[in-house]
C-alpha cells in the first residue's frame, strides 16, 4: 500500500512540475536550457522529498511494530476493529433491527448520515493498517533470513 501511495504521489508531483509549474517557468524564463534545468531540478527535489517522507513513515511503523509496549504495537488493529464494529452496527445490525421491529429503531447516526470524513478516515486507516501489517511481516521474514544466513567463510 505504501508503494502504491508513493507511486501516486510521484505521478502527481511529476504532473505538477510538467503542468502548472512548467507554465510558470515558461512565463518567466526565456532560456530553453534553463527552463529544462529548472523543471528537472524541481522534479528531482519533489521526488527526493516524497521518498524521504515515505522512509520516515516506514520508520515510524517499524518502531511501533518493534516496541515492547503492547499498546504501541496494538493501536492500529484496535482502531480498525473499532471502526469495523461501527460499520457492522450501522450497516448490518441497525437495518436488521429495523426489519425485526417493523420500523426504524431510534438510533443515530445511520449509514447514510456518516460524513465523508469518516469514509476518508476509514480508507486511510485501512491503508495504514494493511501497510503496517505488510511491513511487520516483511520485517519478520528479513529477521528470520538474517538468522539463518551462515557467516561468510574467510579465504586463505
KEMARTI-378734 format. One record per residue (C-alpha): residue in one letter; x, y, z; residue number from 1. Coordinates in Angstrom, 3 decimals. Each point is the difference from the previous one (the first is absolute). Example, Ala and Ser with C-alpha at 12.3 -4.5 7.8 and 13.67 -1.06 7.14 Angstrom:
<pts>
> a 12.300 -4.500 7.800 1 .
> s 1.370 3.440 -0.660 2 .
</pts>
This chain:
<pts>
> x 0.000 0.000 0.000 1 .
> x 2.833 2.366 0.840 2 .
> x 1.589 -0.604 -3.407 3 .
> x -3.318 0.690 -1.712 4 .
> x -0.499 3.271 1.888 5 .
> x 3.584 1.084 -0.664 6 .
> x -0.375 -0.828 -3.695 7 .
> x -3.195 2.025 -0.223 8 .
> x 1.638 2.926 1.805 9 .
> x 2.990 -0.186 -2.357 10 .
> x -2.301 0.113 -3.044 11 .
> x -1.809 2.977 1.510 12 .
> x 3.297 1.782 0.669 13 .
> x 1.280 -0.619 -3.532 14 .
> x -3.354 1.180 -1.349 15 .
> x 0.259 3.216 2.008 16 .
> x 3.548 0.655 -1.188 17 .
> x -0.850 -0.738 -3.639 18 .
> x -3.361 1.791 0.167 19 .
> x -0.736 3.166 1.985 20 .
> x 3.516 0.543 1.307 21 .
> x 1.465 -0.340 -3.498 22 .
> x -2.443 2.671 -1.210 23 .
> x 1.281 2.352 2.697 24 .
> x 3.604 -0.727 -0.993 25 .
> x -0.814 0.560 -3.695 26 .
> x -1.658 3.325 0.840 27 .
> x 3.011 1.333 1.906 28 .
> x 3.050 -1.744 -1.509 29 .
> x 0.877 0.586 -3.654 30 .
> x 2.990 -2.358 -0.251 31 .
> x -1.078 -3.547 -1.057 32 .
> x 3.002 -1.706 1.604 33 .
> x -0.638 1.765 3.293 34 .
> x -3.685 -0.978 -0.161 35 .
> x 0.880 -3.677 -0.407 36 .
> x 2.601 0.226 2.757 37 .
> x -2.461 1.640 2.424 38 .
> x -2.725 -2.536 -0.803 39 .
> x 2.386 -2.937 0.467 40 .
> x 1.301 1.410 3.272 41 .
> x -3.512 0.628 1.352 42 .
> x -1.068 -3.518 -0.955 43 .
> x 3.110 -1.462 1.667 44 .
> x -0.556 2.005 3.187 45 .
> x -3.684 -0.934 0.229 46 .
> x 0.712 -3.704 -0.561 47 .
> x 2.822 0.080 2.563 48 .
> x -2.367 1.591 2.509 49 .
> x -2.687 -2.624 -0.679 50 .
> x 2.529 -2.788 0.399 51 .
> x 1.220 1.416 3.306 52 .
> x -3.580 0.389 1.238 53 .
> x -0.768 -3.632 -0.864 54 .
> x 3.177 -1.163 1.761 55 .
> x -0.937 1.939 3.139 56 .
> x -3.493 -1.508 -0.054 57 .
> x 1.461 -3.484 -0.285 58 .
> x 2.369 0.716 2.880 59 .
> x -2.927 1.032 2.222 60 .
> x -1.931 -3.166 -0.814 61 .
> x 3.069 -2.171 0.613 62 .
> x 0.630 1.710 3.342 63 .
> x -3.592 -0.719 1.025 64 .
> x 0.227 -3.620 -1.114 65 .
> x 3.255 -0.570 1.882 66 .
> x -1.137 1.786 3.144 67 .
> x -0.042 -1.902 3.288 68 .
> x -3.288 1.608 1.045 69 .
> x -3.156 -1.837 -1.046 70 .
> x -1.966 3.188 -0.604 71 .
> x 2.591 1.375 -2.434 72 .
> x -0.162 -3.244 -1.975 73 .
> x -3.762 -0.435 0.234 74 .
> x -1.591 3.408 -0.534 75 .
> x -0.406 -0.450 -3.768 76 .
> x -1.811 -3.342 0.226 77 .
> x -2.127 1.290 2.895 78 .
> x -1.018 3.095 -1.971 79 .
> x -0.874 -2.076 -3.045 80 .
> x -2.067 -2.383 2.122 81 .
> x -1.842 2.965 1.493 82 .
> x -0.713 1.496 -3.430 83 .
> x -1.074 -3.349 -1.413 84 .
> x -2.272 -0.523 3.011 85 .
> x -1.624 3.366 -0.635 86 .
> x -0.473 -0.867 -3.669 87 .
> x -1.595 -3.311 0.952 88 .
> x -2.321 1.817 2.385 89 .
> x -1.018 2.687 -2.501 90 .
> x -0.095 -2.230 -3.068 91 .
> x -1.268 -3.353 1.290 92 .
> x -1.323 0.013 3.563 93 .
> x -2.154 3.145 -0.269 94 .
> x -1.653 -1.002 -3.296 95 .
> x -0.719 -3.454 1.437 96 .
> x -1.420 1.586 3.145 97 .
> x -2.200 2.210 -2.194 98 .
> x -1.349 -3.070 -1.798 99 .
> x -0.619 -1.891 3.241 100 .
> x -1.631 3.017 1.694 101 .
> x -2.136 0.765 -3.042 102 .
> x 1.219 3.587 -0.150 103 .
> x 3.042 2.175 0.552 104 .
> x 1.804 -0.529 3.286 105 .
> x 0.775 3.383 1.624 106 .
> x 3.771 0.000 -0.327 107 .
> x 2.216 2.533 -1.713 108 .
> x 2.153 0.234 -2.089 109 .
> x -1.230 -2.173 -2.809 110 .
> x 2.079 -1.300 -2.893 111 .
> x -1.104 2.841 -2.277 112 .
> x 0.820 2.620 2.634 113 .
> x 3.671 -0.908 0.353 114 .
> x 2.040 2.997 -1.171 115 .
> x 2.512 -0.221 -2.842 116 .
> x 2.796 0.573 2.528 117 .
> x -0.883 -3.298 1.675 118 .
> x 0.410 -1.892 -3.273 119 .
> x 3.259 1.824 -0.751 120 .
> x 1.298 -0.846 3.476 121 .
> x -1.019 -3.619 -0.479 122 .
> x 1.741 -0.212 -3.380 123 .
> x 3.198 1.561 1.354 124 .
> x -0.164 -2.157 3.126 125 .
> x -0.454 -3.177 -1.984 126 .
> x 2.917 0.979 -2.226 127 .
> x 2.185 0.702 3.026 128 .
> x -1.052 -3.187 1.718 129 .
> x 0.563 -2.172 -3.056 130 .
> x 3.309 1.737 -0.734 131 .
> x 1.079 -0.381 3.628 132 .
> x -0.883 -3.687 0.032 133 .
> x 1.882 -0.503 -3.267 134 .
> x 3.093 1.726 1.403 135 .
> x -0.279 -2.080 3.167 136 .
> x -0.041 -3.228 -2.010 137 .
> x 2.881 1.119 -2.205 138 .
> x 2.046 1.000 3.060 139 .
> x -0.629 -3.416 1.548 140 .
> x 1.038 -1.784 -3.201 141 .
> x 3.162 2.099 -0.310 142 .
> x 0.931 -0.646 3.636 143 .
> x -0.587 -3.745 -0.420 144 .
> x 2.094 -0.065 -3.171 145 .
> x 2.807 1.893 1.724 146 .
> x 0.053 -2.541 2.836 147 .
> x 0.173 -2.950 -2.425 148 .
> x 2.708 1.496 -2.179 149 .
> x 3.367 -1.658 0.729 150 .
> x 3.004 2.168 0.715 151 .
> x 2.224 0.577 -3.054 152 .
> x 3.111 -2.140 -0.165 153 .
> x 3.372 1.610 0.037 154 .
> x 2.219 -0.700 -3.005 155 .
> x 3.476 -1.299 0.584 156 .
</pts>
